Amino acid sequence: MNEKIFLPGAGKQIEFTLKKLSLDNSRILVIGSFSEQIAISLAEEFNSSVNIIVEDTQSLLNSNLVVGSNGKIITSIMNFDLTDFDKHMFDLVYAQASISNDRRNKIVKEINRILKPGGYLSVGEVIKLKNEVPPFVNDIFSGSLLEPLFADDISKYYTSRKFSVIEEEDLSSTLAQYYMNSADKLDDALMLLKENEKSYYKKLLNKVSHETNAYLKLGADKFIGFKYLLLQKGEV
């Protein structure tokens, strides 16, 4: 599965989540672009319906292309911080590298609203390994619209919002391979894509190439990390 997930954390976050939880016939929400393989795995392993939400039309087209006719998966465009879902609708919300931005507080508040009491949040966050980071690392964060939390603060962030931590893993070791694999695979994919899909992937490829160079050659690996947490919402 790892090679099919072009996200920080690769297949490790979904691997940990599937091992820890048993949620047959549940309602699951996956937040973020490039999460289609994650949704497919969750639908298969838990025999459950899965919603994927993205925030732009091209991401929706890409999701529909990957998911195909899988009847258990529903794809939609919604703002992550203001969804159309009912209160207490989901047993599991899964977000991998999709909420580490300046809307995190609003997004987590919305997740809390739509998650059932006792429900689970599997979240993977880009983090800062040091409180102070150099300008070129801040440029990477700005270019990706990220506002990472400091590594030592992320658990406290979620527990202060009435989540309990079930499992926590530092997945920073996946980032080097993520950058290299993503650049290679996205480059290969460009040759197979239709014209209307190429601009979407080319923009992503250029971004990944820039970040790869910074991470592998300029020392950004000392400042950028990735952490996975499996959290449970408190009972009402």
N, C-alpha and C positions, 0 to 999 in steps of 0.2 A: 504493500500500500504506500510506503514511503515515497516511492518514485513517482506517484501520481498526484501528490499534494504539493503544489508550488507555493507554500507558505512557510514562514518561520515556524520552527517546531516540527516541520515535515509530518511524518505519520506518528510521531511519538505521543502527541496529545490525544488523538483519537484512540491509540493503542491503550494508553493508561485509562481512558474513560470507559472503554468497552470492558476492560478487565475488572473495573471497580463496581460497575453498576449492572443491575438487572431490571429492565424496564419494559417488559413485554406489553404490547398493545397500548403504548403510551402516546402522548402528543409531544412532539419534539420540534424545536425551532433552531435553525442554524442561521447565524448572522454573518454576512460578508461574502464578497466575491471570491472566486476560486475555491469554494467550499463544497462543490458538487460531489466529489468523491467521498467526502466526509458524510454528507447527507445520505448517499447511497449505502455506505457501510452501516450507518445508524438504522436506516430503514430495514436492512436485511437482518442485522444482528438482533434487533429488538422487535422485529415484526410489527413495525409501527409506521404511522403516517408522519412525514417530515415536511415542514415548511422551510423554504430558503427565502430570505429577504436580502435584496441588494438595493443600492441607491441610485443606479443609473441604467439607462436603456441598454447600453452595450453589454453591461454585466448580465442583465436579464437575458439577452440574446445568447450569450455564451453559456449561461446556466441551462437554458432550454436545449441548446445544442448537445451538451454533455449528458443531461438527464434523459433526453429523448422521451420515450413513451412510458417511462416508469410511473405507474399510476399511484404509487405511494408518496410521491414527492410533488409538492406544489411550489412553484416559484412566483415571486411577486416583487414589485418595486415598493419600498416603503422607507421612510426616514427611520433610522435605527432608534432615535430618541422619541418618536411619535408614531407608533404603529397603529394599525386598525384592529388589533386583536383584543378579545375580551379579557377582562380581569381574571386572573388565576386560570389561565387556559392551558399552560404547558407544564409537563412533568420535568422536562430538561430543556434548557437553553444552552446552546453551544456557540462560542465565539472564539475563533483562532486568529489572532493578529488583526482584528477588525474594530476594536473599540479603544485603542490606545491613543486617543486624540483629545482635542479640547472640548469635546462633547461627552466625555466619559461619564461625568456626574449625571447628566440627563439620560444617557443611555442606560446606565445601571439602575437609575430610578424607574425607567420604563420596563427593564427586565424584571425588577422587583414587582411591578404591577401585574405583569402577565404571567409570572411564574406562580405555580400553586404553592401554598404553604407546605413546607417539607420537600419542595421540588429542588432540582439540582441546577447549578450553573457550572459548566466546564469552560474555563476562560484561559486563553493564552495571551500574554501581554508582552510587548516589547518593553524592556526596562533599561534604566541607566545603571551601569555597574558602579559608577562613581557619581557623587552629587554634582560635582563640577565637571563639565565636558568642554573640550576645545571647540572653537568656532566651526571647523569643518564637520564635526559630528552634529552640532546644532543645525548646520545646513542640511544634513541628511534628514534629520527629524523634520525640519521645516518643509523640505521637498516632498516628504511623505505625509505631511499634515499630522505628525505625531507629537504627542506630549507625554513622553514616558515617565512613569513613576520611578523613584529610586528603589533598587532591589529590596532594601530592608524595610520599605514602607508599604509594599503592595499588600501583604497579608493584613496589616492594620487598616488599610483602606477598606477592604471588604468586610472585615469583622465589625468595623464601625458602622456599617450599613446592614447589620443584623444577619450576616452570613456566617456560618461556621465553616472552618477549613477542614475538609476531609483528607485531602491529599495535596501535596505541593512538591513540584520538581523543577529544578533549574535545567532548562533545555538549551542554554546558551551554546552548548557544544554542537548543536545542530545547525548553527547559522552559517558557518563557513561552507558546509556542503550545500546548504540551501541556496546560497548565492551562486555557487558554481553550477549546481545542477539546474537551477531555474534559468540561468542565462543560456546554458547549452540547450535545454529542452525547448525554451521559448524560441530560440534561434531556429531550431529544427522545425518547430511548428509553423513558423512564418511561411515556409515553403509549401505547406499543405492547406493554408487558410485561403478562404475566399477574399476577394478584394475588400469587401465591407468589414471584414474581421481584422485585416492586417494593421490598420491604424491603431486599434485598441491594443494589440499585442506589441506593436513596435514601440509605443509609448512606454509600456511596461518594461520591455526589453532594455530600452535606453536607461531607464531608471535603475533597473537591476544591475546593469553593467557598471554604472557609476558607483553604486553602493558596494558592489563586489570589489572594485578597485580600492575603495576607501577602507573596506573591512579587511581585505587580505594583504594590502600593500602599505597602507598609510597608518595603520595602528588603531583603526576604529574598533577592533575586536576587544580592546581594553576598556571600552566605554559602553558598548551596546550588548545587551543580553536579551534573553527570552525566558519567561517563567510561566509554568502551567499551574493552575490551581483548580481543584475540584471542590466546589462549595455547596453548602446546603442552606436553603432559606429557612429561617425560623418559622415555627408553627404560630398561627395567629391565635 
